[in-house]
Amino acid sequence: MATTPGRRRILERLARGLARRAADRQVLRVAVDGPDAAGKTTFARDLDGLLYPLLPAGAELRRFSTDDLLAPVVLRGELRHQDPHWVYEHAYPLDLIREIAVGNPAHDHPGTVVIAEGMSLLRPELADLWDVTVYLTVSEEVTLERVRDRLDEDDDIEGVLGRYRNLYLPALALYRAIADPMDRSDVVIDMTDVEAPAVQHWNGL
């Protein structure tokens, strides 16, 4: 995706703010949170490219996606797991997310930044990990529309959308009710238009 001027301004502002915060720390840990199809992966990748040149010499920038750590589809698809509460509680390996995010700080050059992107990162069990939190928001309708757009004709489109309506979106609603990520995030960005994101909240950067 080509970065439009409005999108780039937000990314550059965020990159500068993170670089300032990282300058006096050994490691700065950043969460890019949000619902499925909010554009987290692309946003984090673009941020990575703008942030790295601003970091102190020798500092690393490490980025990982918690979506790569999701419980296998076979496990999530079992009938006994067709429960939004199960998805919220068991879909992600929280200990592994913490292990990756923490790494080995003793080996990190001052100013190193770790960016984690994925869903439900601000849940209470992980909230203490993050020095800066960014929440990308879209409506459930936008999530469903984007999920549909990325499916192939041969996919079970209605089956996939049904799982989102009955399982994944309710699990995310449960997460929002428990963690209140929009109110607790340092930066909140509406990603309804990915080419022209709209800042809803910006604090402390």
C-alpha atoms as a printed R data frame, in Angstrom:
    type eleno elety resid chain resno       x       y      z
1   ATOM     1    CA   MET     A     1   0.000   0.000  0.000
2   ATOM     2    CA   ALA     A     2   1.332   3.431 -0.958
3   ATOM     3    CA   THR     A     3   1.506   5.689  2.073
4   ATOM     4    CA   THR     A     4  -0.710   8.738  1.613
5   ATOM     5    CA   PRO     A     5   0.316  12.110  3.096
6   ATOM     6    CA   GLY     A     6  -2.236  11.943  5.915
7   ATOM     7    CA   ARG     A     7  -1.260   8.417  6.875
8   ATOM     8    CA   ARG     A     8   2.436   9.249  6.681
9   ATOM     9    CA   ARG     A     9   2.021  12.282  8.950
10  ATOM    10    CA   ILE     A    10   0.494  10.107 11.656
11  ATOM    11    CA   LEU     A    11   3.193   7.465 11.292
12  ATOM    12    CA   GLU     A    12   5.974  10.054 11.362
13  ATOM    13    CA   ARG     A    13   4.510  11.745 14.429
14  ATOM    14    CA   LEU     A    14   4.296   8.402 16.180
15  ATOM    15    CA   ALA     A    15   7.817   7.423 15.126
16  ATOM    16    CA   ARG     A    16   9.250  10.675 16.495
17  ATOM    17    CA   GLY     A    17   7.381  10.266 19.758
18  ATOM    18    CA   LEU     A    18   8.567   6.688 20.201
19  ATOM    19    CA   ALA     A    19  12.146   7.641 19.395
20  ATOM    20    CA   ARG     A    20  12.058  10.316 22.090
21  ATOM    21    CA   ARG     A    21  10.669   7.857 24.620
22  ATOM    22    CA   ALA     A    22  13.218   5.202 23.645
23  ATOM    23    CA   ALA     A    23  16.196   7.555 23.954
24  ATOM    24    CA   ASP     A    24  16.414   7.303 27.745
25  ATOM    25    CA   ARG     A    25  15.430   3.638 28.139
26  ATOM    26    CA   GLN     A    26  17.139   0.317 27.737
27  ATOM    27    CA   VAL     A    27  14.081  -1.135 25.983
28  ATOM    28    CA   LEU     A    28  10.788   0.473 24.948
29  ATOM    29    CA   ARG     A    29   7.915  -1.968 24.419
30  ATOM    30    CA   VAL     A    30   5.064  -0.867 22.172
31  ATOM    31    CA   ALA     A    31   1.706  -2.588 21.612
32  ATOM    32    CA   VAL     A    32  -0.246  -1.973 18.400
33  ATOM    33    CA   ASP     A    33  -3.638  -3.383 19.283
34  ATOM    34    CA   GLY     A    34  -7.019  -3.478 17.578
35  ATOM    35    CA   PRO     A    35  -9.693  -5.756 16.142
36  ATOM    36    CA   ASP     A    36  -9.192  -8.082 13.211
37  ATOM    37    CA   ALA     A    37  -8.740  -6.327  9.850
38  ATOM    38    CA   ALA     A    38  -7.972  -2.940 11.408
39  ATOM    39    CA   GLY     A    39  -4.695  -2.781  9.484
40  ATOM    40    CA   LYS     A    40  -2.358  -3.479 12.408
41  ATOM    41    CA   THR     A    41   0.244  -5.484 10.502
42  ATOM    42    CA   THR     A    42   0.708  -2.942  7.721
43  ATOM    43    CA   PHE     A    43   0.634  -0.050 10.184
44  ATOM    44    CA   ALA     A    44   3.307  -1.663 12.386
45  ATOM    45    CA   ARG     A    45   5.470  -2.494  9.376
46  ATOM    46    CA   ASP     A    46   5.288   1.083  8.081
47  ATOM    47    CA   LEU     A    47   6.027   2.428 11.558
48  ATOM    48    CA   ASP     A    48   9.033   0.105 11.770
49  ATOM    49    CA   GLY     A    49  10.503   1.600  8.597
50  ATOM    50    CA   LEU     A    50  10.156   5.180  9.822
51  ATOM    51    CA   LEU     A    51  11.227   4.558 13.408
52  ATOM    52    CA   TYR     A    52  14.408   2.563 12.928
53  ATOM    53    CA   PRO     A    53  16.489   5.421 11.425
54  ATOM    54    CA   LEU     A    54  15.584   7.602 14.441
55  ATOM    55    CA   LEU     A    55  16.924   5.183 17.057
56  ATOM    56    CA   PRO     A    56  20.350   5.526 18.712
57  ATOM    57    CA   ALA     A    57  23.300   3.851 17.027
58  ATOM    58    CA   GLY     A    58  23.374   0.162 17.891
59  ATOM    59    CA   ALA     A    59  19.757   0.017 19.043
60  ATOM    60    CA   GLU     A    60  17.565  -2.708 17.589
61  ATOM    61    CA   LEU     A    61  13.954  -2.604 16.472
62  ATOM    62    CA   ARG     A    62  12.194  -5.932 16.885
63  ATOM    63    CA   ARG     A    63   8.636  -6.511 15.695
64  ATOM    64    CA   PHE     A    64   6.408  -9.551 16.060
65  ATOM    65    CA   SER     A    65   2.765 -10.413 15.440
66  ATOM    66    CA   THR     A    66   0.801 -12.285 18.066
67  ATOM    67    CA   ASP     A    67  -1.414 -13.608 15.263
68  ATOM    68    CA   ASP     A    68   1.497 -15.938 14.449
69  ATOM    69    CA   LEU     A    69   1.038 -17.437 17.920
70  ATOM    70    CA   LEU     A    70  -2.710 -18.121 17.772
71  ATOM    71    CA   ALA     A    71  -3.992 -21.520 18.816
72  ATOM    72    CA   PRO     A    72  -4.238 -23.790 15.742
73  ATOM    73    CA   VAL     A    73  -7.381 -23.460 13.629
74  ATOM    74    CA   VAL     A    74  -8.224 -27.128 14.293
75  ATOM    75    CA   LEU     A    75  -8.290 -26.463 18.029
76  ATOM    76    CA   ARG     A    76 -10.260 -23.236 17.664
77  ATOM    77    CA   GLY     A    77 -12.724 -25.008 15.392
78  ATOM    78    CA   GLU     A    78 -13.711 -27.793 17.766
79  ATOM    79    CA   LEU     A    79 -17.365 -27.613 18.722
80  ATOM    80    CA   ARG     A    80 -16.585 -27.525 22.428
81  ATOM    81    CA   HIS     A    81 -14.637 -24.328 21.824
82  ATOM    82    CA   GLN     A    82 -17.426 -22.470 20.046
83  ATOM    83    CA   ASP     A    83 -17.595 -20.045 22.938
84  ATOM    84    CA   PRO     A    84 -16.365 -16.417 22.865
85  ATOM    85    CA   HIS     A    85 -15.147 -16.772 26.458
86  ATOM    86    CA   TRP     A    86 -12.955 -19.713 25.449
87  ATOM    87    CA   VAL     A    87 -11.512 -17.708 22.559
88  ATOM    88    CA   TYR     A    88 -10.738 -14.770 24.840
89  ATOM    89    CA   GLU     A    89  -9.132 -16.973 27.483
90  ATOM    90    CA   HIS     A    90  -7.272 -19.519 25.346
91  ATOM    91    CA   ALA     A    91  -6.669 -18.311 21.790
92  ATOM    92    CA   TYR     A    92  -3.332 -16.657 22.645
93  ATOM    93    CA   PRO     A    93  -0.381 -18.124 24.605
94  ATOM    94    CA   LEU     A    94   0.088 -15.263 27.046
95  ATOM    95    CA   ASP     A    95   3.282 -16.634 28.587
96  ATOM    96    CA   LEU     A    96   4.896 -16.896 25.157
97  ATOM    97    CA   ILE     A    97   3.838 -13.364 24.216
98  ATOM    98    CA   ARG     A    98   5.425 -12.108 27.428
99  ATOM    99    CA   GLU     A    99   8.592 -14.136 26.816
100 ATOM   100    CA   ILE     A   100   9.030 -12.729 23.307
101 ATOM   101    CA   ALA     A   101   8.249  -9.158 24.343
102 ATOM   102    CA   VAL     A   102  10.679  -9.222 27.266
103 ATOM   103    CA   GLY     A   103  13.487 -11.085 25.495
104 ATOM   104    CA   ASN     A   104  16.815 -10.598 27.233
105 ATOM   105    CA   PRO     A   105  17.053  -6.904 28.178
106 ATOM   106    CA   ALA     A   106  20.611  -7.358 29.474
107 ATOM   107    CA   HIS     A   107  21.748  -7.942 25.883
108 ATOM   108    CA   ASP     A   108  19.851  -5.004 24.383
109 ATOM   109    CA   HIS     A   109  21.612  -1.813 23.410
110 ATOM   110    CA   PRO     A   110  20.018   1.260 25.023
111 ATOM   111    CA   GLY     A   111  17.198   2.648 22.930
112 ATOM   112    CA   THR     A   112  15.991  -0.714 21.612
113 ATOM   113    CA   VAL     A   113  12.300  -0.867 20.672
114 ATOM   114    CA   VAL     A   114  10.067  -3.940 20.612
115 ATOM   115    CA   ILE     A   115   6.787  -3.608 18.696
116 ATOM   116    CA   ALA     A   116   4.077  -6.233 19.192
117 ATOM   117    CA   GLU     A   117   1.021  -6.104 16.975
118 ATOM   118    CA   GLY     A   118  -2.107  -8.146 17.405
119 ATOM   119    CA   MET     A   119  -5.463  -8.438 19.122
120 ATOM   120    CA   SER     A   120  -6.180  -8.246 22.852
121 ATOM   121    CA   LEU     A   121  -2.715  -7.016 23.837
122 ATOM   122    CA   LEU     A   122  -4.032  -4.678 26.535
123 ATOM   123    CA   ARG     A   123  -5.756  -7.430 28.503
124 ATOM   124    CA   PRO     A   124  -4.973  -7.277 32.241
125 ATOM   125    CA   GLU     A   125  -2.516 -10.193 32.105
126 ATOM   126    CA   LEU     A   126  -0.274  -8.317 29.641
127 ATOM   127    CA   ALA     A   127  -0.960  -4.665 30.419
128 ATOM   128    CA   ASP     A   128   2.196  -4.221 32.514
129 ATOM   129    CA   LEU     A   129   4.398  -5.135 29.523
130 ATOM   130    CA   TRP     A   130   3.776  -2.056 27.442
131 ATOM   131    CA   ASP     A   131   5.406   1.344 27.722
132 ATOM   132    CA   VAL     A   132   3.327   2.764 24.857
133 ATOM   133    CA   THR     A   133  -0.019   1.489 23.587
134 ATOM   134    CA   VAL     A   134  -1.613   2.236 20.214
135 ATOM   135    CA   TYR     A   135  -5.157   1.125 19.428
136 ATOM   136    CA   LEU     A   136  -6.403   0.978 15.839
137 ATOM   137    CA   THR     A   137 -10.174   0.908 15.733
138 ATOM   138    CA   VAL     A   138 -12.765  -0.064 13.119
139 ATOM   139    CA   SER     A   139 -16.402  -1.060 13.438
140 ATOM   140    CA   GLU     A   140 -17.517  -4.675 13.345
141 ATOM   141    CA   GLU     A   141 -19.133  -3.957  9.973
142 ATOM   142    CA   VAL     A   142 -15.770  -2.841  8.553
143 ATOM   143    CA   THR     A   143 -14.075  -5.943  9.964
144 ATOM   144    CA   LEU     A   144 -16.637  -8.203  8.280
145 ATOM   145    CA   GLU     A   145 -16.344  -6.323  4.988
146 ATOM   146    CA   ARG     A   146 -12.547  -6.618  4.948
147 ATOM   147    CA   VAL     A   147 -12.634 -10.265  5.960
148 ATOM   148    CA   ARG     A   148 -15.007 -10.950  3.065
149 ATOM   149    CA   ASP     A   149 -12.727  -9.058  0.656
150 ATOM   150    CA   ARG     A   150  -9.681 -11.137  1.540
151 ATOM   151    CA   LEU     A   151 -11.437 -14.489  1.016
152 ATOM   152    CA   ASP     A   152 -11.186 -16.439 -2.235
153 ATOM   153    CA   GLU     A   153 -14.189 -17.542 -4.264
154 ATOM   154    CA   ASP     A   154 -13.529 -21.146 -3.275
155 ATOM   155    CA   ASP     A   155 -13.639 -20.334  0.442
156 ATOM   156    CA   ASP     A   156 -16.692 -20.990  2.575
157 ATOM   157    CA   ILE     A   157 -17.450 -17.280  2.748
158 ATOM   158    CA   GLU     A   158 -20.674 -17.504  4.727
159 ATOM   159    CA   GLY     A   159 -19.147 -20.057  7.081
160 ATOM   160    CA   VAL     A   160 -16.177 -17.792  7.800
161 ATOM   161    CA   LEU     A   161 -18.371 -14.731  8.283
162 ATOM   162    CA   GLY     A   162 -20.650 -16.772 10.550
163 ATOM   163    CA   ARG     A   163 -17.701 -17.678 12.772
164 ATOM   164    CA   TYR     A   164 -16.780 -14.024 12.990
165 ATOM   165    CA   ARG     A   165 -20.327 -12.972 13.883
166 ATOM   166    CA   ASN     A   166 -20.894 -15.756 16.408
167 ATOM   167    CA   LEU     A   167 -17.434 -16.276 17.884
168 ATOM   168    CA   TYR     A   168 -14.594 -13.894 17.049
169 ATOM   169    CA   LEU     A   169 -16.428 -10.578 17.194
170 ATOM   170    CA   PRO     A   170 -18.171 -11.476 20.490
171 ATOM   171    CA   ALA     A   171 -14.749 -12.475 21.889
172 ATOM   172    CA   LEU     A   172 -13.371  -9.069 20.904
173 ATOM   173    CA   ALA     A   173 -16.404  -7.375 22.449
174 ATOM   174    CA   LEU     A   174 -15.682  -9.285 25.655
175 ATOM   175    CA   TYR     A   175 -12.084  -8.064 25.509
176 ATOM   176    CA   ARG     A   176 -13.209  -4.458 25.094
177 ATOM   177    CA   ALA     A   177 -15.573  -4.815 28.058
178 ATOM   178    CA   ILE     A   178 -12.797  -6.241 30.260
179 ATOM   179    CA   ALA     A   179  -9.786  -4.194 29.153
180 ATOM   180    CA   ASP     A   180 -11.354  -0.948 27.840
181 ATOM   181    CA   PRO     A   181  -8.468  -0.554 25.366
182 ATOM   182    CA   MET     A   182  -9.703   2.643 23.727
183 ATOM   183    CA   ASP     A   183  -9.743   4.568 26.998
184 ATOM   184    CA   ARG     A   184  -6.490   3.046 28.223
185 ATOM   185    CA   SER     A   185  -4.395   3.477 25.068
186 ATOM   186    CA   ASP     A   186  -1.939   6.319 24.617
187 ATOM   187    CA   VAL     A   187  -2.939   6.714 20.970
188 ATOM   188    CA   VAL     A   188  -6.267   5.775 19.353
189 ATOM   189    CA   ILE     A   189  -6.623   5.924 15.566
190 ATOM   190    CA   ASP     A   190  -9.766   5.274 13.536
191 ATOM   191    CA   MET     A   191  -8.725   3.094 10.583
192 ATOM   192    CA   THR     A   192 -12.056   3.050  8.755
193 ATOM   193    CA   ASP     A   193 -10.227   4.709  5.858
194 ATOM   194    CA   VAL     A   194  -6.764   3.150  5.881
195 ATOM   195    CA   GLU     A   195  -5.468   5.829  3.519
196 ATOM   196    CA   ALA     A   196  -6.740   8.657  5.725
197 ATOM   197    CA   PRO     A   197  -6.654   7.477  9.350
198 ATOM   198    CA   ALA     A   198  -8.263   9.769 11.926
199 ATOM   199    CA   VAL     A   199  -6.629  10.349 15.303
200 ATOM   200    CA   GLN     A   200  -9.189  10.087 18.094
201 ATOM   201    CA   HIS     A   201  -6.828  10.339 21.054
202 ATOM   202    CA   TRP     A   202  -3.162  11.195 21.476
203 ATOM   203    CA   ASN     A   203  -1.555  11.409 24.882
204 ATOM   204    CA   GLY     A   204   2.000  11.508 26.165
205 ATOM   205    CA   LEU     A   205   3.945  11.267 22.884
